[in-house]
Amino acid sequence: RDKQWYQRRVRGCTSKLLNVGSIPGLNLYGSHPFYLNLEKSGRANGVLLLNSNAMDITLTKDPAVTWTTIGGILDFSVFVGESPLEVAQLYTARIGRPFLPPVWSLGYHLCRWGYNNTAYMRSVLDDMVDKAVPFDVQWNDIDYMSAEQDFTVSSRFSDLPDHVAHLHELGKRYVMILDPAIFFNSSSDYLPFQSGLADDVFIRNISNDLLIGKVWPGNTVFPDFLFDKTVDWWTHWLTYLHKTLDFDGVWIDMNEPESFYDGSVSGCPWEDALEQPPYYPGVRNRLQWHTLCMTAKQHQYLHYNTHNLYGWSEAHATHSALKTLRPGNRTFILARSTFVGSGRWTAHWTGDVHSTWSDLAASIPALINMNLFGMPMVGADICGFDGDSNQELCIRWSQLGAFYPFSRNHNTLFARPQEPTAWGTDVTSIIRDVLLKRYRLVLYLYELFVKCHGSGDPVVQGLFMQFPWIPSLTTRTDSSCWEGGSWSVLLLRRAPQPPGFTSLM
């Protein structure tokens, strides 16, 4: 905004754009090579480098921006507007307007990794209904699968179809998780693998053998969602699962793609220049960290060039499948890994956040950023995902999360329960009250999504978007607003001395 201000604050910082799944403090999950610059006058400009290769973006004190990419086309778009809002509108006109979510998805969502069986899910549902806490959607993490294999249902969840039918009778919805990695066992009768092998939908290594990684079910192979036959195969198996589980939306996770090996079970051809390029924008000086070899072959493409597109392509394939499977219904997809234009098809959550005050605070700029990237249907796991939450943190996070566009309470395996009814009567009452406020505003929120779908106005905006002429607001990352709202600042009171947390006044 101002050269002297910029030089005082920028010491040289680099963002690494390579989609990875589990390195806190570095780039996670998605890549959006776009920046917005607010000028001193209140006007704004933005630049997009539409390039899917790994890259570094460095801000220097000149002021200047340096893009360092290891391949691809230098396809730049420059956006110039009278305001930051106009730049955001121009940007989504270029990459595609965000999808219009179904109204039910704007309600409150309940999920956890650790629903051990249907009885547990039913007890949570009954508790929420008995205590009059509003919610619209119940979710399953990988617990429901048999041996963590896609398109299967565990015997512990044999009555899950009946539970889903009961949810629908109550006017509620159901969403379950799928990972892209498909269980590999050449001697098994696991049909999704056998049919995918017959249709040649899986990514192969440089020797043209199946590239084998490891995810939750064990050794796995990875579909190539940029291949037309893979979309047909994916649609077939989603249809197969839907005959058992009448799901309303799909949650696609681990789609950077993440693997528990670096490259593959047998490593990578490290002598190849694509595996060890002269420059590393990647993490830990390795492009293959917890993902596939860069020499992996995706029919028409090398993974070196398309790695950052994997989640994008899976979201596109899932959107196509749901349009076939549920004609006449709007689709709802939640994806972890995203790229430029993913907002046309999918919502996003900010991933494996910790149950800490600092991660609560960090969720606000995360929402602002994703809205600038054309992904307005976004939220963080309320109360935190990783580790045990506590009563005060969960209250405050619920009061903030009630105004996330995507509002979901979700936590990890073995962590203590944290749904609104898990903390006692007083806490339940506090969370119920703030959720009722959300539901009173939900049609207004929907109106904002209609506007966003039509013109590209972000649903959540930093205050600088509303008041670009006020210099002090350009650096505020602790407040935001629903676009055009009559209220604008989310006020967080300081809890009783939580470590490292400062009051936001």
C-alpha positions in Angstrom: 0.0 0.0 0.0 2.9 2.3 0.8 6.5 1.7 0.0 7.9 2.9 3.3 5.3 0.9 5.3 6.0 -2.2 3.2 9.8 -1.9 3.6 9.4 -1.6 7.4 7.4 -4.8 7.6 8.6 -7.1 4.8 11.9 -8.8 5.6 11.7 -11.2 2.6 9.3 -14.1 2.9 8.7 -17.1 0.6 5.5 -19.1 0.1 6.1 -22.7 -1.2 3.3 -23.9 -3.4 3.4 -27.7 -3.5 0.4 -29.5 -2.2 1.2 -31.6 0.8 -0.9 -33.1 3.6 0.8 -32.9 6.9 3.5 -30.3 7.5 2.2 -27.6 9.9 3.9 -24.2 9.3 4.4 -24.7 5.6 2.1 -24.7 2.6 -0.7 -27.3 3.1 -3.2 -28.9 0.9 -3.7 -26.4 -1.9 -2.0 -23.9 -4.2 -3.4 -20.6 -5.4 -0.7 -18.6 -7.1 -2.7 -15.3 -6.9 -2.0 -12.1 -4.9 -4.1 -9.0 -4.3 -2.3 -5.6 -3.8 -4.1 -2.7 -2.2 -2.9 0.7 -3.4 -2.7 3.8 -1.3 -5.6 5.4 -3.1 -7.9 2.5 -2.2 -7.7 1.0 -5.7 -6.3 -2.5 -6.1 -4.7 -4.9 -8.5 -4.0 -8.6 -8.6 -1.9 -11.1 -10.5 -2.5 -14.8 -11.2 0.1 -17.2 -12.5 -1.9 -20.1 -13.8 0.7 -22.8 -13.4 0.3 -26.1 -11.7 4.0 -26.9 -11.2 5.7 -26.5 -7.8 6.9 -23.0 -7.2 8.2 -20.4 -4.7 6.7 -16.9 -4.5 9.0 -14.5 -2.7 8.1 -11.0 -1.4 11.1 -8.7 -1.2 11.7 -5.2 0.2 12.1 -3.5 -3.2 9.0 -3.9 -3.2 8.8 -6.8 -5.6 7.4 -10.3 -6.1 9.5 -13.1 -7.5 7.9 -16.3 -8.9 10.2 -19.3 -9.2 8.5 -22.3 -10.9 10.1 -25.6 -12.0 8.1 -26.0 -15.1 4.9 -25.2 -17.0 3.6 -22.2 -18.9 4.1 -18.6 -17.8 0.4 -17.7 -18.1 -0.1 -14.5 -16.2 -3.4 -12.6 -15.8 -3.4 -9.1 -14.4 -6.5 -7.6 -12.8 -6.9 -3.9 -12.2 -9.9 -2.5 -10.3 -11.2 0.6 -8.5 -11.4 -1.5 -5.3 -10.2 -4.9 -3.9 -13.8 -6.1 -4.3 -13.7 -5.4 -8.0 -10.4 -7.3 -8.3 -12.0 -10.3 -6.6 -14.9 -10.1 -9.0 -12.6 -10.0 -12.0 -10.5 -12.9 -10.6 -13.5 -15.2 -10.3 -14.7 -14.2 -13.7 -11.4 -15.5 -15.0 -11.2 -18.8 -13.1 -14.9 -19.5 -12.8 -17.6 -18.4 -10.3 -18.0 -20.4 -7.1 -20.7 -23.1 -7.0 -24.1 -22.3 -5.3 -24.4 -24.6 -2.3 -27.6 -26.4 -1.3 -29.4 -24.5 1.5 -29.1 -27.5 3.9 -25.3 -27.3 3.7 -25.4 -23.8 5.4 -26.7 -25.4 8.6 -24.5 -26.8 11.4 -22.6 -30.1 10.7 -21.5 -32.8 13.2 -18.6 -35.2 12.6 -15.8 -37.0 14.3 -13.1 -39.6 13.5 -14.1 -42.1 16.2 -17.8 -42.9 15.7 -17.1 -46.5 16.4 -20.5 -47.8 15.3 -24.0 -46.7 14.4 -25.1 -46.7 18.0 -22.6 -44.0 18.9 -23.9 -41.9 16.0 -27.5 -42.4 17.1 -26.7 -41.4 20.6 -25.2 -38.1 19.4 -28.2 -37.5 17.2 -30.6 -38.2 20.0 -28.7 -36.0 22.4 -28.8 -33.1 20.0 -32.5 -33.5 19.3 -33.4 -34.0 23.0 -31.5 -30.8 24.0 -32.9 -28.8 21.1 -29.5 -28.0 19.6 -30.0 -27.2 15.9 -28.0 -29.1 13.3 -28.6 -30.3 9.8 -25.9 -32.8 8.8 -24.2 -35.8 10.4 -21.0 -37.1 8.8 -18.8 -40.2 8.9 -15.0 -40.3 8.7 -13.2 -43.5 7.7 -14.7 -45.5 10.6 -17.7 -46.7 8.6 -15.5 -48.5 6.0 -14.6 -52.1 6.1 -10.8 -52.1 6.6 -10.6 -48.5 5.5 -11.4 -49.5 1.9 -13.5 -47.1 -0.3 -17.0 -48.1 -1.3 -17.4 -50.6 1.5 -19.4 -50.5 4.8 -18.0 -52.2 7.9 -20.1 -54.9 9.8 -20.0 -52.5 12.8 -22.2 -50.2 10.7 -24.6 -52.8 9.3 -27.5 -50.6 10.5 -26.0 -47.4 9.1 -28.4 -47.4 6.1 -31.3 -47.4 8.6 -29.7 -44.5 10.5 -29.3 -42.5 7.3 -33.0 -43.1 6.5 -33.9 -41.9 10.0 -31.8 -38.7 9.5 -33.8 -38.1 6.3 -37.0 -38.6 8.1 -36.0 -35.9 10.5 -35.2 -33.6 7.6 -31.4 -33.9 8.1 -28.6 -35.0 5.7 -25.7 -37.4 5.6 -22.2 -37.0 4.2 -19.4 -39.6 4.2 -15.7 -39.6 3.4 -13.8 -41.2 0.5 -10.1 -41.2 0.0 -8.7 -41.4 -3.6 -6.2 -44.2 -2.7 -7.6 -47.6 -3.6 -6.6 -50.8 -1.7 -4.1 -52.8 -3.8 -4.0 -56.6 -3.6 -3.6 -58.4 -6.9 -5.0 -61.6 -5.4 -8.0 -60.1 -3.7 -11.6 -59.9 -5.0 -11.9 -56.2 -4.0 -13.9 -55.1 -7.1 -13.1 -51.4 -7.2 -9.4 -52.3 -7.7 -10.1 -55.1 -10.1 -12.4 -53.0 -12.3 -10.1 -50.0 -12.2 -7.2 -52.3 -13.2 -9.3 -53.6 -16.2 -10.1 -50.0 -17.2 -6.5 -48.8 -16.7 -7.5 -45.9 -14.5 -4.5 -46.0 -12.1 -1.3 -44.0 -12.2 1.8 -45.9 -13.2 5.5 -45.5 -12.5 8.2 -44.8 -15.0 8.5 -48.5 -15.8 4.8 -48.6 -16.6 3.9 -50.7 -13.6 1.3 -49.7 -11.1 2.7 -47.0 -8.7 2.0 -48.4 -5.3 1.8 -46.2 -2.2 0.4 -46.7 1.3 -2.6 -45.0 2.9 -5.1 -46.2 5.5 -6.0 -49.6 4.0 -2.4 -50.6 3.4 -0.7 -50.7 0.0 -2.7 -48.6 -2.4 -2.9 -47.3 -6.0 -4.1 -43.9 -7.2 -6.7 -43.1 -9.8 -5.8 -40.7 -12.6 -8.8 -38.3 -12.4 -7.5 -36.4 -15.5 -8.4 -39.5 -17.6 -12.0 -39.7 -18.9 -12.4 -43.4 -18.2 -11.5 -42.7 -14.5 -14.5 -40.4 -14.2 -16.8 -43.2 -15.5 -15.2 -45.7 -13.1 -15.6 -43.2 -10.1 -19.2 -42.6 -11.1 -19.9 -46.3 -11.2 -18.6 -47.0 -7.7 -20.2 -43.9 -6.2 -23.5 -45.2 -7.6 -22.8 -48.6 -6.2 -22.2 -47.2 -2.7 -25.3 -44.9 -3.0 -27.5 -48.0 -3.4 -26.4 -48.9 0.2 -25.9 -45.5 1.7 -28.3 -42.8 0.6 -25.7 -40.0 1.0 -26.3 -36.4 0.2 -22.8 -35.2 -0.3 -19.2 -36.5 -0.5 -16.1 -35.6 1.5 -12.9 -36.2 -0.4 -9.8 -36.2 1.8 -6.1 -37.1 1.4 -6.2 -35.9 -2.2 -2.9 -34.0 -2.5 -2.5 -37.0 -3.0 -1.0 -38.1 0.3 0.8 -41.3 0.8 2.7 -42.7 3.8 5.7 -43.4 1.6 7.9 -40.9 -0.2 7.2 -41.6 -3.8 6.2 -45.3 -3.7 6.8 -48.5 -1.8 9.9 -49.1 -4.1 11.1 -45.5 -4.0 11.6 -43.4 -7.2 14.2 -43.3 -10.0 16.3 -40.8 -8.1 18.8 -40.4 -11.0 16.0 -38.9 -13.2 16.1 -35.1 -13.4 12.4 -34.8 -12.6 12.9 -36.5 -9.2 15.9 -34.2 -8.3 15.6 -30.9 -10.2 18.3 -28.3 -9.7 15.8 -26.2 -7.7 13.5 -27.4 -4.9 10.3 -25.4 -4.1 9.2 -28.5 -2.2 9.3 -29.3 1.5 12.4 -30.8 3.1 14.3 -30.7 -0.2 12.1 -33.4 -1.6 9.2 -33.0 -4.0 8.0 -36.6 -3.2 7.6 -36.1 0.5 4.5 -38.1 1.5 3.2 -38.2 -2.1 4.0 -39.8 -5.5 7.1 -39.9 -7.6 7.4 -37.0 -10.0 8.0 -39.3 -12.9 4.7 -41.1 -12.3 2.6 -41.3 -15.5 -1.0 -40.0 -15.6 -1.8 -41.2 -19.1 -1.4 -37.9 -21.0 0.7 -36.2 -18.3 3.6 -36.5 -15.9 2.8 -36.1 -12.2 5.7 -33.6 -12.1 3.4 -31.2 -14.0 0.0 -32.2 -12.5 0.7 -32.9 -8.8 -1.1 -29.7 -7.7 -4.1 -30.5 -9.9 -4.8 -33.9 -8.2 -7.4 -32.6 -5.7 -8.8 -30.2 -8.3 -9.3 -33.1 -10.8 -10.9 -35.4 -8.1 -13.4 -32.6 -7.2 -14.3 -32.2 -10.8 -14.8 -36.0 -11.3 -16.9 -36.1 -8.1 -19.0 -33.2 -9.2 -19.7 -35.0 -12.5 -20.5 -38.2 -10.7 -23.0 -36.5 -8.3 -24.7 -34.7 -11.2 -25.3 -38.1 -12.8 -26.2 -39.9 -9.5 -28.5 -37.2 -8.1 -30.0 -35.4 -11.1 -31.9 -32.2 -10.2 -30.0 -31.8 -6.9 -27.2 -29.3 -6.3 -24.0 -31.1 -5.4 -22.1 -30.8 -2.1 -18.5 -31.8 -2.0 -15.9 -31.0 0.6 -12.2 -31.3 -0.5 -9.0 -30.9 1.3 -6.7 -30.3 -1.6 -7.5 -27.4 -3.9 -6.2 -25.4 -6.9 -7.2 -22.4 -8.9 -10.9 -22.8 -9.9 -11.7 -25.6 -7.4 -14.4 -23.3 -6.0 -16.6 -24.1 -9.0 -17.3 -27.5 -7.6 -16.2 -27.9 -4.0 -16.2 -26.5 -0.5 -13.1 -26.6 1.6 -12.1 -27.0 5.3 -8.8 -25.8 6.7 -7.6 -29.3 7.5 -6.0 -30.7 10.7 -6.1 -27.7 12.9 -5.0 -28.1 16.5 -7.3 -27.5 19.5 -5.5 -24.3 20.5 -6.3 -20.6 20.8 -3.7 -19.8 18.1 -5.4 -22.0 15.6 -8.7 -20.5 16.4 -7.3 -17.1 15.7 -5.6 -18.3 12.5 -8.9 -19.5 11.1 -10.0 -15.9 10.4 -7.3 -15.0 7.9 -7.6 -18.5 6.4 -11.3 -17.8 5.6 -10.5 -14.4 4.1 -7.8 -15.9 1.9 -9.9 -18.8 0.6 -12.7 -16.3 -0.2 -10.2 -14.2 -2.2 -9.3 -17.4 -4.0 -12.9 -18.0 -5.1 -13.7 -20.6 -2.4 -16.3 -19.0 -0.2 -17.8 -22.2 1.3 -15.0 -22.7 3.8 -14.6 -23.3 7.6 -12.2 -24.7 10.2 -13.0 -27.6 12.4 -14.9 -26.0 15.3 -13.2 -26.6 18.7 -10.2 -27.9 16.8 -9.4 -31.3 15.3 -6.1 -32.5 16.7 -5.9 -33.0 20.5 -8.3 -32.5 23.3 -10.3 -29.3 23.3 -11.5 -27.7 26.5 -14.7 -26.1 27.6 -13.7 -22.5 27.3 -12.0 -23.0 24.0 -14.9 -24.9 22.6 -17.4 -22.2 23.7 -15.3 -19.5 22.0 -14.7 -21.5 18.9 -18.4 -22.3 18.6 -19.2 -18.6 18.9 -16.8 -17.9 16.1 -17.6 -21.0 14.0 -21.3 -20.2 14.0 -20.4 -17.6 11.5 -18.1 -19.6 9.3 -19.8 -20.1 5.9 -19.1 -23.9 6.4 -19.8 -24.6 10.0 -18.7 -28.1 11.2 -17.6 -29.5 14.5 -15.1 -32.3 13.9 -12.3 -33.9 15.9 -9.8 -36.7 15.7 -9.6 -40.3 16.9 -9.1 -40.8 20.6 -9.7 -37.1 21.4 -12.4 -36.4 23.9 -16.0 -35.8 22.5 -16.6 -32.1 21.8 -20.1 -31.9 20.3 -22.3 -29.2 21.9 -23.9 -31.6 24.2 -20.7 -33.1 25.5 -19.8 -30.3 28.0 -22.7 -30.0 30.3 -26.0 -28.1 30.4 -24.5 -24.6 30.7 -22.2 -25.0 27.7 -24.9 -26.6 25.6 -27.1 -23.6 26.3 -24.4 -21.1 25.2 -23.7 -23.0 22.0 -27.4 -23.5 21.3 -28.0 -19.8 21.5 -25.2 -18.8 19.1 -26.3 -21.5 16.6 -29.9 -20.2 16.8 -28.4 -16.8 15.8 -26.8 -18.5 12.7 -30.1 -20.1 11.8 -31.9 -16.7 12.0 -29.3 -15.4 9.5 -29.1 -18.4 7.3 -31.3 -17.0 4.5 -29.2 -13.9 4.5 -26.1 -16.0 4.2 -27.7 -17.9 1.3 -28.4 -14.5 -0.4 -24.6 -13.8 -0.1 -23.8 -17.1 -1.8 -26.3 -16.3 -4.6 -24.5 -12.9 -5.1 -21.1 -14.6 -5.0 -22.2 -17.2 -7.5 -23.4 -14.5 -9.8 -20.9 -11.7 -9.5 -17.9 -13.2 -7.5 -18.3 -11.0 -4.3 -16.5 -12.9 -1.5 -18.9 -14.0 1.2 -16.3 -13.4 4.0 -14.3 -10.3 3.5 -11.5 -8.7 5.5 -12.5 -5.2 6.7 -10.1 -3.8 4.1 -12.4 -5.0 1.4 -15.3 -3.0 2.8 -13.2 0.1 3.8 -10.1 0.1 1.5 -9.5 3.8 2.2 -8.7 3.2 5.9 -5.0 2.3 6.2 -5.2 0.7 9.7 -7.5 -2.0 8.4 -5.1 -3.3 5.7 -3.2 -5.3 8.3 -6.1 -6.6 10.4 -6.3 -10.4 10.3 -8.4 -10.7 13.5 -11.7 -9.5 12.1 -13.9 -10.1 9.2 -17.5 -9.6 8.0 -20.1 -11.3 5.9 -20.2 -9.1 2.8 -22.4 -6.1 3.2 -23.6 -7.0 6.7 -25.0 -4.6 9.1 -22.4 -5.9 11.6 -18.8 -6.3 10.7 -16.4 -7.3 13.5 -16.4 -10.7 15.2 -15.5 -9.8 18.8 -13.6 -12.4 20.8 -13.3 -11.9 24.5 -10.2 -13.1 26.3 -10.7 -16.4 28.1 -9.4 -16.8 31.6 -5.6 -16.7 30.9 -5.3 -19.2 28.0 -1.6 -19.5 27.3 -0.4 -17.3 24.5 -3.7 -15.7 23.7 -4.2 -12.0 23.7 -7.5 -10.2 24.0 -9.0 -8.9 20.8 -10.7 -5.6 21.6 
